[in-house]
Amino acid sequence: MIKDKKNNSDIILLYAIFGLLIFGLVMIASAGVGYSRIRFGDEYYFFKRQLLFGVLPGLLILTIVKNIDYRFWKKFSFLFFVVSIIFLILVFVPGFGAKIYGANRWIQLGPFSFQPAEMLKISLILYLAAWIESRKEKIKDFYEGLMPFVMIIALVSFLLIKQPDIGTLGVIIMISMTMFFVSGAKISHIFMLGGAGVMALLALIKFETYRMNRLLVFLHPELDPRGIGYQINQALLAIGSGGIFGVGLGHSLQKFNYLPEPVGDSIFAIIGEELGFFGESILIMLFVVFFLRGLKIAKNAPDIFGRLVAIGIVSWITLQAFINIAAISGLVPLTGIPLPFISYGGTSIIFLLTSIGILMNISKQTNLNQ
């Protein structure tokens, strides 16, 4: 593993993250021009807020966290998880929670807003890693391994469904199952969880019209292009317009009131339009580099807790990136989850960079010769 001789951490991983952050800031500055000017009278409103309230504090936290032994977080993993659950409950409490676009996903603290689901991702990873390590071989047992695991996920699922935030729930379930599988759980238990998950997903789709509409549009993209199929059709039009090298940075037409959420969930479509297949490939390669370096860190981690935390962080970021890109490209149904490090969102950036700080500290503890 190539490491920074000064701080003994994985320098290639750090370069990949810096590349993603710069890529994200440039694209937010470009994609948000029209919406920022119309809504806030400042073309670079989203860029400034992402930099000042997301990237800069996130990098400061990363710098601090990467110098804290990752085992420190094991002691507080349960408390961290409980606090995340409390915050998830507070989104429904008047005076704390803010309902936006019909969903209770935010806590409003004066001029600042906070999305507890982002905190939940890293807190659940830390808690599951500590819990699984404490179970050891009992993780294979139905009553002492599978059932407690199901109860933890059921609690989280209930709160996220109530918001509702099914996209985040899907990512969290996949992270959890990846960690459970890597821990040595029985394959039969994994299949049981997978089957139950598929049935639960089908039930959630059946009983909510907008989820059924997303599935119908995925199966038939030409369906109602001015209504329920509007976003995916506009996204595919943007990506198709970019061709190989794109129309040029800043020259997107779709970002001007055509494509919903141009700085959020749909930013990959603007990347495709402005930078083309070439730009998309660079972005995907940065995620691939992150994935490979993260797996290397997990493989060489000195203990089970470190290995599981690394696996959790790597699967979180990689899976979420894949799902966002696949959804905007029409390969899976739209989910409404952001593209890590690229989409606008201060809460997301801060907790992503916190997780990278933990991952870098794990890399410092690995054997340099491995």
C-alpha positions, -999 to +999 in steps of 0.1 A: +000+000+000+014+034-010+015+057+020+023+093+028+056+089+047+048+119+069+015+107+083+017+071+072-017+071+056-029+061+021-020+091-001-037+077-032-070+075-013-065+111-002-058+123-038-089+105-050-111+122-024-096+156-032-103+149-069-139+142-061-143+173-039-128+196-066-149+179-093-180+184-072-173+221-064-167+228-101-199+211-112-220+227-084-207+261-095-217+253-131-249+234-126-263+258-100-259+290-119-295+293-132-313+281-101-291+302-078-297+334-098-335+329-100-340+318-063-313+337-044-301+364-068-265+350-066-252+328-094-228+310-070-250+307-040-249+269-039-211+268-046-204+292-018-225+273+007-211+240-003-175+253+001-181+273+034-206+250+052-196+216+037-162+212+023-141+234+045-155+223+079-155+187+065-118+189+057-111+203+091-129+174+108-111+149+085-078+164+096-087+159+132-103+125+129-075+109+109-052+115+138-075+098+163-070+061+167-101+045+151-105+022+181-116+052+201-149+053+182-157+017+194-162+030+230-188+055+219-204+036+189-235+027+208-240+063+222-234+077+187-260+053+173-286+062+200-280+099+193-287+093+156-319+075+164-330+104+187-323+128+158-343+107+135-373+109+159-369+147+163-376+153+126-412+145+134-413+169+164-428+204+157-402+231+163-373+207+155-383+190+123-387+207+089-410+192+063-396+198+028-413+185-004-436+164+018-408+146+036-397+149+073-359+145+068-345+177+083-339+192+117-339+230+117-315+247+142-319+284+137-304+293+103-288+258+100-304+226+088-292+191+095-301+158+079-299+130+106-300+102+080-265+112+069-252+109+105-270+076+108-249+060+080-216+064+098-230+058+133-246+025+122-214+014+105-194+020+138-221+004+159-225-027+137-187-032+135-184-031+173-215-053+178-204-079+153-169-080+167-183-086+202-205-115+189-176-134+172-187-169+162-222-162+176-229-141+145-237-174+128-264-183+153-300-176+144-311-163+178-279-146+189-267-134+154-295-130+129-324-120+150-306-091+169-293-079+136-328-079+121-341-060+151-314-033+147-322-029+110-360-030+116-357+000+140-338+020+115-361+010+087-393+020+106-379+056+112-367+060+076-399+047+061-419+072+082-399+102+068-401+087+040-366+082+027-366+048+009-334+056-011-314+061+020-330+030+036-319+009+006-283+021+009-283+015+046-297-021+042-271-029+016-242-015+038-255-036+068-259-068+048-224-064+033-209-060+068-230-090+080-218-111+051-182-102+055-184-110+093-189-147+084-227-149+087-244-180+073-252-178+036-287-192+043-293-162+067-281-138+040-306-153+015-334-151+041-326-114+046-325-108+009-358-125+003-375-105+031-360-073+017-373-079-017-408-086-004-407-055+018-396-034-012-425-047-033-449-039-005-435-004-002-439+002-039-474-012-041-487+010-013-472+043-025-483+058-058-451+078-065-429+047-059-451+027-083-448+055-108-410+054-106-410+017-113-434+021-143-412+049-157-381+027-153-399-001-173-414+023-198-392+055-201-415+069-228-444+069-204-458+104-197-427+124-206-443+156-193-455+141-161-441+112-141-414+105-167-402+141-169-371+138-147-356+107-162-364+118-198-347+152-192-317+134-176-313+111-205-316+140-229-288+158-211-265+128-210-272+120-247-266+157-257-231+155-242-218+128-265-181+119-261-166+153-249-197+173-239-210+207-249-184+224-227-182+233-190-209+259-182-228+254-215-256+230-203-291+239-214-309+214-192-298+231-160-319+261-168-353+250-154-355+218-175-339+192-152-351+190-116-324+191-089-295+201-112-271+205-082-286+176-063-297+141-073-295+149-111-260+165-112-246+135-130-268+143-160-253+178-161-218+163-160-227+141-189-241+171-209-212+194-202-182+170-200-196+141-220-186+105-217-150+116-211-159+136-180-182+108-167-154+083-171-130+104-151-155+107-123-162+070-123-125+062-123-121+084-091-148+063-074-131+031-087-097+042-072-114+050-039-131+015-040-098-003-046-078+016-021-106+012+005-107-026-001-069-027+004-072-008+037-100-032+048-079-063+039-049-051+059-068-037+089-052-049+121-085-062+137-121-072+130-135-038+141-112-019+117-119-043+089-157-040+093-156-002+096-135+001+065-158-023+046-188-003+058-174+030+047-163+017+013-196+000+006-216+031+017-198+055-007-194+030-036-229+017-035-245+051-032-224+064-061-233+034-083-270+037-075-272+075-082-253+071-115-273+041-125-306+058-117-299+090-136-287+069-165-319+049-166-304+016-155-323+014-122-355+032-110-350+068-097-341+068-060-335+104-049-302+098-032-272+122-038-240+115-056-213+113-028-189+143-028-205+157-059-242+166-051-250+197-031-254+191+006-234+203+036-245+176+060-236+148+035-201+163+028-193+167+065-202+131+074-186+117+042-153+135+051-156+123+087-158+088+075-128+093+052-108+105+083-117+073+101-107+053+070-074+071+068-066+064+104-073+027+098-048+029+069-022+043+093-025+012+115-018-012+086+015-029+079+035-008+054+048-040+038+013-054+031 
